[in-house]
Amino acid sequence: MPKSRPVSCVEHGTPSPRRLGGAEAVVIIVVIAVTAALVALVEMPLHLVLQLLAGAGLTAVLVVGLVTGATTRWMRTALAALLSPAA
């Protein structure tokens, strides 16, 4: 009787997900610290802080897209999201 091999759900030879580098982790920590400071020390309302972070994030996406030469469809979507009125 042939011996059955266990089936693996993991494909061998595929690259593992990329981990954050030191600079990326520092940026995330600084963003969290600035958010906490704005809410706690300046007593800025949370919804304004979230709007500020969302705007900064969308602006960063737009700048990275321009620098890397992203497709126009992707850039149009990001620009529309950036310019849409706040909810």
PyMOL Python script that loads the backbone (N, CA, C, O; Angstrom):
from pymol import cmd

cmd.read_pdbstr("""\
ATOM      1  N   MET A   1       0.843  -1.169   0.000  1.00  0.00           N
ATOM      2  CA  MET A   1       0.000   0.000   0.000  1.00  0.00           C
ATOM      3  C   MET A   1       0.895   1.241   0.000  1.00  0.00           C
ATOM      4  O   MET A   1       1.809   1.351   0.817  1.00  0.00           O
ATOM      5  N   PRO A   2       0.627   2.183  -0.927  1.00  0.00           N
ATOM      6  CA  PRO A   2       1.473   3.370  -0.994  1.00  0.00           C
ATOM      7  C   PRO A   2       1.263   4.268   0.229  1.00  0.00           C
ATOM      8  O   PRO A   2       0.166   4.399   0.773  1.00  0.00           O
ATOM      9  N   LYS A   3       2.358   4.861   0.614  1.00  0.00           N
ATOM     10  CA  LYS A   3       2.321   5.753   1.763  1.00  0.00           C
ATOM     11  C   LYS A   3       1.772   7.118   1.330  1.00  0.00           C
ATOM     12  O   LYS A   3       2.267   7.693   0.361  1.00  0.00           O
ATOM     13  N   SER A   4       0.758   7.646   2.030  1.00  0.00           N
ATOM     14  CA  SER A   4       0.194   8.936   1.652  1.00  0.00           C
ATOM     15  C   SER A   4       1.004  10.053   2.295  1.00  0.00           C
ATOM     16  O   SER A   4       1.417   9.966   3.451  1.00  0.00           O
ATOM     17  N   ARG A   5       1.215  11.087   1.523  1.00  0.00           N
ATOM     18  CA  ARG A   5       1.954  12.237   2.022  1.00  0.00           C
ATOM     19  C   ARG A   5       0.964  13.271   2.538  1.00  0.00           C
ATOM     20  O   ARG A   5      -0.099  13.455   1.946  1.00  0.00           O
ATOM     21  N   PRO A   6       1.293  13.944   3.625  1.00  0.00           N
ATOM     22  CA  PRO A   6       0.398  15.006   4.093  1.00  0.00           C
ATOM     23  C   PRO A   6       0.387  16.171   3.104  1.00  0.00           C
ATOM     24  O   PRO A   6       1.406  16.522   2.509  1.00  0.00           O
ATOM     25  N   VAL A   7      -0.769  16.740   2.957  1.00  0.00           N
ATOM     26  CA  VAL A   7      -0.911  17.875   2.044  1.00  0.00           C
ATOM     27  C   VAL A   7      -0.572  19.148   2.805  1.00  0.00           C
ATOM     28  O   VAL A   7      -1.071  19.384   3.905  1.00  0.00           O
ATOM     29  N   SER A   8       0.262  19.939   2.218  1.00  0.00           N
ATOM     30  CA  SER A   8       0.669  21.180   2.853  1.00  0.00           C
ATOM     31  C   SER A   8      -0.120  22.341   2.254  1.00  0.00           C
ATOM     32  O   SER A   8      -0.274  22.435   1.036  1.00  0.00           O
ATOM     33  N   CYS A   9      -0.606  23.202   3.100  1.00  0.00           N
ATOM     34  CA  CYS A   9      -1.321  24.399   2.635  1.00  0.00           C
ATOM     35  C   CYS A   9      -0.352  25.505   2.258  1.00  0.00           C
ATOM     36  O   CYS A   9      -0.745  26.499   1.647  1.00  0.00           O
ATOM     37  N   VAL A  10       0.882  25.340   2.609  1.00  0.00           N
ATOM     38  CA  VAL A  10       1.889  26.348   2.340  1.00  0.00           C
ATOM     39  C   VAL A  10       2.680  25.939   1.114  1.00  0.00           C
ATOM     40  O   VAL A  10       3.189  24.821   1.031  1.00  0.00           O
ATOM     41  N   GLU A  11       2.778  26.845   0.171  1.00  0.00           N
ATOM     42  CA  GLU A  11       3.583  26.567  -1.014  1.00  0.00           C
ATOM     43  C   GLU A  11       5.044  26.829  -0.685  1.00  0.00           C
ATOM     44  O   GLU A  11       5.393  27.877  -0.143  1.00  0.00           O
ATOM     45  N   HIS A  12       5.877  25.880  -1.016  1.00  0.00           N
ATOM     46  CA  HIS A  12       7.303  26.043  -0.766  1.00  0.00           C
ATOM     47  C   HIS A  12       7.902  26.898  -1.868  1.00  0.00           C
ATOM     48  O   HIS A  12       7.524  26.798  -3.035  1.00  0.00           O
ATOM     49  N   GLY A  13       8.830  27.728  -1.476  1.00  0.00           N
ATOM     50  CA  GLY A  13       9.513  28.552  -2.453  1.00  0.00           C
ATOM     51  C   GLY A  13       8.872  29.912  -2.663  1.00  0.00           C
ATOM     52  O   GLY A  13       9.418  30.744  -3.389  1.00  0.00           O
ATOM     53  N   THR A  14       7.728  30.155  -2.046  1.00  0.00           N
ATOM     54  CA  THR A  14       7.114  31.476  -2.185  1.00  0.00           C
ATOM     55  C   THR A  14       7.712  32.408  -1.140  1.00  0.00           C
ATOM     56  O   THR A  14       8.015  31.977  -0.027  1.00  0.00           O
ATOM     57  N   PRO A  15       7.881  33.663  -1.483  1.00  0.00           N
ATOM     58  CA  PRO A  15       8.477  34.594  -0.519  1.00  0.00           C
ATOM     59  C   PRO A  15       7.514  34.868   0.635  1.00  0.00           C
ATOM     60  O   PRO A  15       6.299  34.931   0.449  1.00  0.00           O
ATOM     61  N   SER A  16       8.078  35.027   1.814  1.00  0.00           N
ATOM     62  CA  SER A  16       7.256  35.343   2.981  1.00  0.00           C
ATOM     63  C   SER A  16       6.881  36.822   2.930  1.00  0.00           C
ATOM     64  O   SER A  16       7.552  37.613   2.268  1.00  0.00           O
ATOM     65  N   PRO A  17       5.808  37.194   3.629  1.00  0.00           N
ATOM     66  CA  PRO A  17       5.427  38.608   3.621  1.00  0.00           C
ATOM     67  C   PRO A  17       6.550  39.483   4.170  1.00  0.00           C
ATOM     68  O   PRO A  17       7.252  39.101   5.106  1.00  0.00           O
ATOM     69  N   ARG A  18       6.704  40.640   3.583  1.00  0.00           N
ATOM     70  CA  ARG A  18       7.769  41.547   3.987  1.00  0.00           C
ATOM     71  C   ARG A  18       7.446  42.163   5.335  1.00  0.00           C
ATOM     72  O   ARG A  18       6.315  42.583   5.578  1.00  0.00           O
ATOM     73  N   ARG A  19       8.433  42.216   6.206  1.00  0.00           N
ATOM     74  CA  ARG A  19       8.261  42.826   7.519  1.00  0.00           C
ATOM     75  C   ARG A  19       8.611  44.303   7.428  1.00  0.00           C
ATOM     76  O   ARG A  19       9.303  44.739   6.508  1.00  0.00           O
ATOM     77  N   LEU A  20       8.120  45.063   8.399  1.00  0.00           N
ATOM     78  CA  LEU A  20       8.419  46.492   8.426  1.00  0.00           C
ATOM     79  C   LEU A  20       9.899  46.720   8.709  1.00  0.00           C
ATOM     80  O   LEU A  20      10.517  46.010   9.502  1.00  0.00           O
ATOM     81  N   GLY A  21      10.440  47.713   8.053  1.00  0.00           N
ATOM     82  CA  GLY A  21      11.808  48.107   8.336  1.00  0.00           C
ATOM     83  C   GLY A  21      11.818  49.069   9.520  1.00  0.00           C
ATOM     84  O   GLY A  21      10.765  49.451  10.029  1.00  0.00           O
ATOM     85  N   GLY A  22      12.998  49.451   9.946  1.00  0.00           N
ATOM     86  CA  GLY A  22      13.127  50.346  11.087  1.00  0.00           C
ATOM     87  C   GLY A  22      12.497  51.710  10.845  1.00  0.00           C
ATOM     88  O   GLY A  22      11.821  52.246  11.723  1.00  0.00           O
ATOM     89  N   ALA A  23      12.712  52.276   9.661  1.00  0.00           N
ATOM     90  CA  ALA A  23      12.161  53.599   9.359  1.00  0.00           C
ATOM     91  C   ALA A  23      10.643  53.567   9.313  1.00  0.00           C
ATOM     92  O   ALA A  23       9.987  54.488   9.800  1.00  0.00           O
ATOM     93  N   GLU A  24      10.085  52.528   8.740  1.00  0.00           N
ATOM     94  CA  GLU A  24       8.629  52.413   8.671  1.00  0.00           C
ATOM     95  C   GLU A  24       8.020  52.285  10.060  1.00  0.00           C
ATOM     96  O   GLU A  24       6.986  52.887  10.349  1.00  0.00           O
ATOM     97  N   ALA A  25       8.654  51.510  10.904  1.00  0.00           N
ATOM     98  CA  ALA A  25       8.153  51.343  12.270  1.00  0.00           C
ATOM     99  C   ALA A  25       8.234  52.656  13.039  1.00  0.00           C
ATOM    100  O   ALA A  25       7.330  52.972  13.812  1.00  0.00           O
ATOM    101  N   VAL A  26       9.301  53.423  12.840  1.00  0.00           N
ATOM    102  CA  VAL A  26       9.440  54.715  13.518  1.00  0.00           C
ATOM    103  C   VAL A  26       8.337  55.670  13.073  1.00  0.00           C
ATOM    104  O   VAL A  26       7.769  56.384  13.899  1.00  0.00           O
ATOM    105  N   VAL A  27       8.028  55.689  11.783  1.00  0.00           N
ATOM    106  CA  VAL A  27       6.965  56.565  11.285  1.00  0.00           C
ATOM    107  C   VAL A  27       5.631  56.194  11.927  1.00  0.00           C
ATOM    108  O   VAL A  27       4.883  57.079  12.341  1.00  0.00           O
ATOM    109  N   ILE A  28       5.328  54.932  12.016  1.00  0.00           N
ATOM    110  CA  ILE A  28       4.072  54.491  12.624  1.00  0.00           C
ATOM    111  C   ILE A  28       4.018  54.892  14.091  1.00  0.00           C
ATOM    112  O   ILE A  28       2.985  55.362  14.567  1.00  0.00           O
ATOM    113  N   ILE A  29       5.113  54.713  14.805  1.00  0.00           N
ATOM    114  CA  ILE A  29       5.154  55.077  16.226  1.00  0.00           C
ATOM    115  C   ILE A  29       4.985  56.584  16.404  1.00  0.00           C
ATOM    116  O   ILE A  29       4.279  57.024  17.311  1.00  0.00           O
ATOM    117  N   VAL A  30       5.626  57.377  15.546  1.00  0.00           N
ATOM    118  CA  VAL A  30       5.499  58.834  15.643  1.00  0.00           C
ATOM    119  C   VAL A  30       4.064  59.268  15.351  1.00  0.00           C
ATOM    120  O   VAL A  30       3.538  60.142  16.041  1.00  0.00           O
ATOM    121  N   VAL A  31       3.431  58.686  14.359  1.00  0.00           N
ATOM    122  CA  VAL A  31       2.044  59.038  14.043  1.00  0.00           C
ATOM    123  C   VAL A  31       1.136  58.718  15.219  1.00  0.00           C
ATOM    124  O   VAL A  31       0.263  59.517  15.558  1.00  0.00           O
ATOM    125  N   ILE A  32       1.325  57.571  15.842  1.00  0.00           N
ATOM    126  CA  ILE A  32       0.507  57.207  17.007  1.00  0.00           C
ATOM    127  C   ILE A  32       0.774  58.161  18.164  1.00  0.00           C
ATOM    128  O   ILE A  32      -0.162  58.560  18.857  1.00  0.00           O
ATOM    129  N   ALA A  33       2.023  58.533  18.386  1.00  0.00           N
ATOM    130  CA  ALA A  33       2.361  59.449  19.482  1.00  0.00           C
ATOM    131  C   ALA A  33       1.784  60.844  19.240  1.00  0.00           C
ATOM    132  O   ALA A  33       1.276  61.468  20.172  1.00  0.00           O
ATOM    133  N   VAL A  34       1.855  61.338  18.013  1.00  0.00           N
ATOM    134  CA  VAL A  34       1.298  62.656  17.698  1.00  0.00           C
ATOM    135  C   VAL A  34      -0.221  62.631  17.862  1.00  0.00           C
ATOM    136  O   VAL A  34      -0.810  63.581  18.375  1.00  0.00           O
ATOM    137  N   THR A  35      -0.845  61.550  17.428  1.00  0.00           N
ATOM    138  CA  THR A  35      -2.294  61.424  17.592  1.00  0.00           C
ATOM    139  C   THR A  35      -2.668  61.448  19.064  1.00  0.00           C
ATOM    140  O   THR A  35      -3.591  62.162  19.458  1.00  0.00           O
ATOM    141  N   ALA A  36      -1.973  60.688  19.867  1.00  0.00           N
ATOM    142  CA  ALA A  36      -2.261  60.662  21.304  1.00  0.00           C
ATOM    143  C   ALA A  36      -2.035  62.027  21.937  1.00  0.00           C
ATOM    144  O   ALA A  36      -2.806  62.442  22.802  1.00  0.00           O
ATOM    145  N   ALA A  37      -0.986  62.731  21.515  1.00  0.00           N
ATOM    146  CA  ALA A  37      -0.704  64.060  22.068  1.00  0.00           C
ATOM    147  C   ALA A  37      -1.780  65.060  21.683  1.00  0.00           C
ATOM    148  O   ALA A  37      -2.191  65.880  22.505  1.00  0.00           O
ATOM    149  N   LEU A  38      -2.240  64.999  20.436  1.00  0.00           N
ATOM    150  CA  LEU A  38      -3.286  65.923  20.007  1.00  0.00           C
ATOM    151  C   LEU A  38      -4.583  65.696  20.775  1.00  0.00           C
ATOM    152  O   LEU A  38      -5.277  66.649  21.129  1.00  0.00           O
ATOM    153  N   VAL A  39      -4.902  64.447  21.028  1.00  0.00           N
ATOM    154  CA  VAL A  39      -6.143  64.144  21.744  1.00  0.00           C
ATOM    155  C   VAL A  39      -6.003  64.469  23.224  1.00  0.00           C
ATOM    156  O   VAL A  39      -6.917  65.052  23.807  1.00  0.00           O
ATOM    157  N   ALA A  40      -4.894  64.113  23.841  1.00  0.00           N
ATOM    158  CA  ALA A  40      -4.751  64.240  25.293  1.00  0.00           C
ATOM    159  C   ALA A  40      -4.295  65.629  25.726  1.00  0.00           C
ATOM    160  O   ALA A  40      -4.910  66.226  26.610  1.00  0.00           O
ATOM    161  N   LEU A  41      -3.245  66.149  25.131  1.00  0.00           N
ATOM    162  CA  LEU A  41      -2.660  67.397  25.604  1.00  0.00           C
ATOM    163  C   LEU A  41      -3.354  68.644  25.055  1.00  0.00           C
ATOM    164  O   LEU A  41      -3.605  69.600  25.789  1.00  0.00           O
ATOM    165  N   VAL A  42      -3.656  68.625  23.779  1.00  0.00           N
ATOM    166  CA  VAL A  42      -4.263  69.789  23.144  1.00  0.00           C
ATOM    167  C   VAL A  42      -5.784  69.731  23.261  1.00  0.00           C
ATOM    168  O   VAL A  42      -6.473  70.715  22.991  1.00  0.00           O
ATOM    169  N   GLU A  43      -6.291  68.591  23.658  1.00  0.00           N
ATOM    170  CA  GLU A  43      -7.721  68.333  23.793  1.00  0.00           C
ATOM    171  C   GLU A  43      -8.470  68.575  22.489  1.00  0.00           C
ATOM    172  O   GLU A  43      -9.581  69.105  22.478  1.00  0.00           O
ATOM    173  N   MET A  44      -7.841  68.176  21.401  1.00  0.00           N
ATOM    174  CA  MET A  44      -8.470  68.263  20.086  1.00  0.00           C
ATOM    175  C   MET A  44      -9.467  67.110  19.970  1.00  0.00           C
ATOM    176  O   MET A  44      -9.145  65.987  20.359  1.00  0.00           O
ATOM    177  N   PRO A  45     -10.659  67.356  19.451  1.00  0.00           N
ATOM    178  CA  PRO A  45     -11.630  66.265  19.317  1.00  0.00           C
ATOM    179  C   PRO A  45     -11.101  65.141  18.425  1.00  0.00           C
ATOM    180  O   PRO A  45     -10.380  65.379  17.457  1.00  0.00           O
ATOM    181  N   LEU A  46     -11.476  63.924  18.775  1.00  0.00           N
ATOM    182  CA  LEU A  46     -10.947  62.755  18.069  1.00  0.00           C
ATOM    183  C   LEU A  46     -11.299  62.772  16.587  1.00  0.00           C
ATOM    184  O   LEU A  46     -10.476  62.383  15.758  1.00  0.00           O
ATOM    185  N   HIS A  47     -12.505  63.216  16.237  1.00  0.00           N
ATOM    186  CA  HIS A  47     -12.888  63.205  14.823  1.00  0.00           C
ATOM    187  C   HIS A  47     -12.026  64.171  14.002  1.00  0.00           C
ATOM    188  O   HIS A  47     -11.764  63.907  12.829  1.00  0.00           O
ATOM    189  N   LEU A  48     -11.586  65.275  14.593  1.00  0.00           N
ATOM    190  CA  LEU A  48     -10.688  66.181  13.870  1.00  0.00           C
ATOM    191  C   LEU A  48      -9.303  65.570  13.694  1.00  0.00           C
ATOM    192  O   LEU A  48      -8.671  65.744  12.651  1.00  0.00           O
ATOM    193  N   VAL A  49      -8.836  64.860  14.706  1.00  0.00           N
ATOM    194  CA  VAL A  49      -7.534  64.192  14.604  1.00  0.00           C
ATOM    195  C   VAL A  49      -7.582  63.122  13.519  1.00  0.00           C
ATOM    196  O   VAL A  49      -6.643  62.980  12.736  1.00  0.00           O
ATOM    197  N   LEU A  50      -8.681  62.372  13.477  1.00  0.00           N
ATOM    198  CA  LEU A  50      -8.810  61.331  12.452  1.00  0.00           C
ATOM    199  C   LEU A  50      -8.895  61.937  11.058  1.00  0.00           C
ATOM    200  O   LEU A  50      -8.342  61.381  10.110  1.00  0.00           O
ATOM    201  N   GLN A  51      -9.583  63.072  10.920  1.00  0.00           N
ATOM    202  CA  GLN A  51      -9.627  63.754   9.624  1.00  0.00           C
ATOM    203  C   GLN A  51      -8.236  64.232   9.218  1.00  0.00           C
ATOM    204  O   GLN A  51      -7.851  64.130   8.053  1.00  0.00           O
ATOM    205  N   LEU A  52      -7.500  64.747  10.173  1.00  0.00           N
ATOM    206  CA  LEU A  52      -6.134  65.198   9.903  1.00  0.00           C
ATOM    207  C   LEU A  52      -5.252  64.038   9.447  1.00  0.00           C
ATOM    208  O   LEU A  52      -4.499  64.161   8.481  1.00  0.00           O
ATOM    209  N   LEU A  53      -5.352  62.916  10.148  1.00  0.00           N
ATOM    210  CA  LEU A  53      -4.554  61.746   9.771  1.00  0.00           C
ATOM    211  C   LEU A  53      -4.967  61.193   8.406  1.00  0.00           C
ATOM    212  O   LEU A  53      -4.118  60.791   7.610  1.00  0.00           O
ATOM    213  N   ALA A  54      -6.268  61.175   8.142  1.00  0.00           N
ATOM    214  CA  ALA A  54      -6.739  60.682   6.842  1.00  0.00           C
ATOM    215  C   ALA A  54      -6.252  61.583   5.715  1.00  0.00           C
ATOM    216  O   ALA A  54      -5.817  61.097   4.670  1.00  0.00           O
ATOM    217  N   GLY A  55      -6.323  62.882   5.924  1.00  0.00           N
ATOM    218  CA  GLY A  55      -5.832  63.811   4.900  1.00  0.00           C
ATOM    219  C   GLY A  55      -4.343  63.669   4.669  1.00  0.00           C
ATOM    220  O   GLY A  55      -3.879  63.700   3.529  1.00  0.00           O
ATOM    221  N   ALA A  56      -3.590  63.513   5.752  1.00  0.00           N
ATOM    222  CA  ALA A  56      -2.145  63.330   5.612  1.00  0.00           C
ATOM    223  C   ALA A  56      -1.833  62.017   4.897  1.00  0.00           C
ATOM    224  O   ALA A  56      -0.929  61.959   4.063  1.00  0.00           O
ATOM    225  N   GLY A  57      -2.571  60.978   5.221  1.00  0.00           N
ATOM    226  CA  GLY A  57      -2.356  59.683   4.565  1.00  0.00           C
ATOM    227  C   GLY A  57      -2.676  59.730   3.087  1.00  0.00           C
ATOM    228  O   GLY A  57      -1.927  59.197   2.268  1.00  0.00           O
ATOM    229  N   LEU A  58      -3.795  60.373   2.735  1.00  0.00           N
ATOM    230  CA  LEU A  58      -4.154  60.469   1.318  1.00  0.00           C
ATOM    231  C   LEU A  58      -3.173  61.351   0.551  1.00  0.00           C
ATOM    232  O   LEU A  58      -2.858  61.078  -0.607  1.00  0.00           O
ATOM    233  N   THR A  59      -2.696  62.402   1.200  1.00  0.00           N
ATOM    234  CA  THR A  59      -1.684  63.240   0.557  1.00  0.00           C
ATOM    235  C   THR A  59      -0.405  62.442   0.319  1.00  0.00           C
ATOM    236  O   THR A  59       0.220  62.569  -0.734  1.00  0.00           O
ATOM    237  N   ALA A  60      -0.016  61.625   1.291  1.00  0.00           N
ATOM    238  CA  ALA A  60       1.175  60.787   1.119  1.00  0.00           C
ATOM    239  C   ALA A  60       0.987  59.795  -0.017  1.00  0.00           C
ATOM    240  O   ALA A  60       1.910  59.561  -0.798  1.00  0.00           O
ATOM    241  N   VAL A  61      -0.195  59.212  -0.115  1.00  0.00           N
ATOM    242  CA  VAL A  61      -0.483  58.266  -1.207  1.00  0.00           C
ATOM    243  C   VAL A  61      -0.377  58.976  -2.546  1.00  0.00           C
ATOM    244  O   VAL A  61       0.178  58.434  -3.503  1.00  0.00           O
ATOM    245  N   LEU A  62      -0.907  60.185  -2.611  1.00  0.00           N
ATOM    246  CA  LEU A  62      -0.855  60.949  -3.853  1.00  0.00           C
ATOM    247  C   LEU A  62       0.582  61.283  -4.244  1.00  0.00           C
ATOM    248  O   LEU A  62       0.956  61.153  -5.410  1.00  0.00           O
ATOM    249  N   VAL A  63       1.383  61.709  -3.278  1.00  0.00           N
ATOM    250  CA  VAL A  63       2.780  62.057  -3.562  1.00  0.00           C
ATOM    251  C   VAL A  63       3.566  60.822  -3.992  1.00  0.00           C
ATOM    252  O   VAL A  63       4.328  60.879  -4.957  1.00  0.00           O
ATOM    253  N   VAL A  64       3.387  59.714  -3.289  1.00  0.00           N
ATOM    254  CA  VAL A  64       4.088  58.480  -3.655  1.00  0.00           C
ATOM    255  C   VAL A  64       3.652  58.021  -5.038  1.00  0.00           C
ATOM    256  O   VAL A  64       4.470  57.546  -5.826  1.00  0.00           O
ATOM    257  N   GLY A  65       2.368  58.161  -5.334  1.00  0.00           N
ATOM    258  CA  GLY A  65       1.885  57.792  -6.664  1.00  0.00           C
ATOM    259  C   GLY A  65       2.496  58.642  -7.757  1.00  0.00           C
ATOM    260  O   GLY A  65       2.831  58.134  -8.827  1.00  0.00           O
ATOM    261  N   LEU A  66       2.646  59.933  -7.498  1.00  0.00           N
ATOM    262  CA  LEU A  66       3.268  60.804  -8.493  1.00  0.00           C
ATOM    263  C   LEU A  66       4.740  60.483  -8.680  1.00  0.00           C
ATOM    264  O   LEU A  66       5.249  60.497  -9.801  1.00  0.00           O
ATOM    265  N   VAL A  67       5.422  60.195  -7.583  1.00  0.00           N
ATOM    266  CA  VAL A  67       6.856  59.905  -7.660  1.00  0.00           C
ATOM    267  C   VAL A  67       7.116  58.580  -8.362  1.00  0.00           C
ATOM    268  O   VAL A  67       8.060  58.467  -9.144  1.00  0.00           O
ATOM    269  N   THR A  68       6.290  57.578  -8.091  1.00  0.00           N
ATOM    270  CA  THR A  68       6.521  56.255  -8.661  1.00  0.00           C
ATOM    271  C   THR A  68       5.884  56.070 -10.025  1.00  0.00           C
ATOM    272  O   THR A  68       6.108  55.047 -10.672  1.00  0.00           O
ATOM    273  N   GLY A  69       5.089  57.043 -10.481  1.00  0.00           N
ATOM    274  CA  GLY A  69       4.471  56.930 -11.803  1.00  0.00           C
ATOM    275  C   GLY A  69       3.308  55.953 -11.816  1.00  0.00           C
ATOM    276  O   GLY A  69       3.249  55.078 -12.680  1.00  0.00           O
ATOM    277  N   ALA A  70       2.390  56.085 -10.881  1.00  0.00           N
ATOM    278  CA  ALA A  70       1.241  55.184 -10.815  1.00  0.00           C
ATOM    279  C   ALA A  70       0.317  55.420 -12.008  1.00  0.00           C
ATOM    280  O   ALA A  70       0.408  56.443 -12.688  1.00  0.00           O
ATOM    281  N   THR A  71      -0.560  54.470 -12.246  1.00  0.00           N
ATOM    282  CA  THR A  71      -1.483  54.583 -13.370  1.00  0.00           C
ATOM    283  C   THR A  71      -2.462  55.722 -13.126  1.00  0.00           C
ATOM    284  O   THR A  71      -2.717  56.095 -11.981  1.00  0.00           O
ATOM    285  N   THR A  72      -3.002  56.265 -14.192  1.00  0.00           N
ATOM    286  CA  THR A  72      -3.895  57.417 -14.067  1.00  0.00           C
ATOM    287  C   THR A  72      -5.201  57.047 -13.381  1.00  0.00           C
ATOM    288  O   THR A  72      -5.762  57.869 -12.657  1.00  0.00           O
ATOM    289  N   ARG A  73      -5.695  55.845 -13.586  1.00  0.00           N
ATOM    290  CA  ARG A  73      -6.948  55.440 -12.947  1.00  0.00           C
ATOM    291  C   ARG A  73      -6.782  55.416 -11.441  1.00  0.00           C
ATOM    292  O   ARG A  73      -7.645  55.907 -10.713  1.00  0.00           O
ATOM    293  N   TRP A  74      -5.691  54.854 -10.968  1.00  0.00           N
ATOM    294  CA  TRP A  74      -5.401  54.783  -9.533  1.00  0.00           C
ATOM    295  C   TRP A  74      -5.233  56.179  -8.960  1.00  0.00           C
ATOM    296  O   TRP A  74      -5.731  56.476  -7.874  1.00  0.00           O
ATOM    297  N   MET A  75      -4.528  57.039  -9.694  1.00  0.00           N
ATOM    298  CA  MET A  75      -4.294  58.397  -9.229  1.00  0.00           C
ATOM    299  C   MET A  75      -5.601  59.204  -9.199  1.00  0.00           C
ATOM    300  O   MET A  75      -5.813  60.012  -8.295  1.00  0.00           O
ATOM    301  N   ARG A  76      -6.460  58.984 -10.176  1.00  0.00           N
ATOM    302  CA  ARG A  76      -7.736  59.684 -10.209  1.00  0.00           C
ATOM    303  C   ARG A  76      -8.598  59.300  -9.007  1.00  0.00           C
ATOM    304  O   ARG A  76      -9.262  60.158  -8.425  1.00  0.00           O
ATOM    305  N   THR A  77      -8.595  58.028  -8.633  1.00  0.00           N
ATOM    306  CA  THR A  77      -9.338  57.563  -7.465  1.00  0.00           C
ATOM    307  C   THR A  77      -8.797  58.189  -6.187  1.00  0.00           C
ATOM    308  O   THR A  77      -9.568  58.642  -5.342  1.00  0.00           O
ATOM    309  N   ALA A  78      -7.481  58.217  -6.042  1.00  0.00           N
ATOM    310  CA  ALA A  78      -6.874  58.808  -4.844  1.00  0.00           C
ATOM    311  C   ALA A  78      -7.150  60.303  -4.779  1.00  0.00           C
ATOM    312  O   ALA A  78      -7.428  60.832  -3.703  1.00  0.00           O
ATOM    313  N   LEU A  79      -7.077  60.990  -5.913  1.00  0.00           N
ATOM    314  CA  LEU A  79      -7.342  62.423  -5.932  1.00  0.00           C
ATOM    315  C   LEU A  79      -8.809  62.716  -5.605  1.00  0.00           C
ATOM    316  O   LEU A  79      -9.103  63.673  -4.888  1.00  0.00           O
ATOM    317  N   ALA A  80      -9.723  61.906  -6.122  1.00  0.00           N
ATOM    318  CA  ALA A  80     -11.137  62.090  -5.811  1.00  0.00           C
ATOM    319  C   ALA A  80     -11.406  61.885  -4.337  1.00  0.00           C
ATOM    320  O   ALA A  80     -12.199  62.618  -3.747  1.00  0.00           O
ATOM    321  N   ALA A  81     -10.757  60.899  -3.728  1.00  0.00           N
ATOM    322  CA  ALA A  81     -10.926  60.663  -2.297  1.00  0.00           C
ATOM    323  C   ALA A  81     -10.332  61.800  -1.478  1.00  0.00           C
ATOM    324  O   ALA A  81     -10.865  62.162  -0.429  1.00  0.00           O
ATOM    325  N   LEU A  82      -9.239  62.356  -1.956  1.00  0.00           N
ATOM    326  CA  LEU A  82      -8.595  63.462  -1.244  1.00  0.00           C
ATOM    327  C   LEU A  82      -9.445  64.726  -1.302  1.00  0.00           C
ATOM    328  O   LEU A  82      -9.500  65.471  -0.323  1.00  0.00           O
ATOM    329  N   LEU A  83     -10.096  64.976  -2.402  1.00  0.00           N
ATOM    330  CA  LEU A  83     -10.848  66.208  -2.570  1.00  0.00           C
ATOM    331  C   LEU A  83     -12.315  66.104  -2.179  1.00  0.00           C
ATOM    332  O   LEU A  83     -13.027  67.108  -2.204  1.00  0.00           O
ATOM    333  N   SER A  84     -12.779  64.921  -1.821  1.00  0.00           N
ATOM    334  CA  SER A  84     -14.189  64.769  -1.453  1.00  0.00           C
ATOM    335  C   SER A  84     -14.450  65.456  -0.111  1.00  0.00           C
ATOM    336  O   SER A  84     -13.562  65.523   0.738  1.00  0.00           O
ATOM    337  N   PRO A  85     -15.673  65.967   0.077  1.00  0.00           N
ATOM    338  CA  PRO A  85     -15.969  66.648   1.352  1.00  0.00           C
ATOM    339  C   PRO A  85     -15.948  65.668   2.512  1.00  0.00           C
ATOM    340  O   PRO A  85     -16.264  64.488   2.364  1.00  0.00           O
ATOM    341  N   ALA A  86     -15.569  66.190   3.669  1.00  0.00           N
ATOM    342  CA  ALA A  86     -15.513  65.354   4.882  1.00  0.00           C
ATOM    343  C   ALA A  86     -16.917  64.947   5.292  1.00  0.00           C
ATOM    344  O   ALA A  86     -17.869  65.714   5.153  1.00  0.00           O
ATOM    345  N   ALA A  87     -17.030  63.732   5.797  1.00  0.00           N
ATOM    346  CA  ALA A  87     -18.345  63.231   6.219  1.00  0.00           C
ATOM    347  C   ALA A  87     -18.735  63.749   7.578  1.00  0.00           C
ATOM    348  O   ALA A  87     -19.811  63.422   8.077  1.00  0.00           O
TER     349      ALA A  87
END
""", "prot")
cmd.dss("prot")
cmd.show_as("cartoon", "prot")
cmd.util.cbc("prot")
cmd.orient("prot")
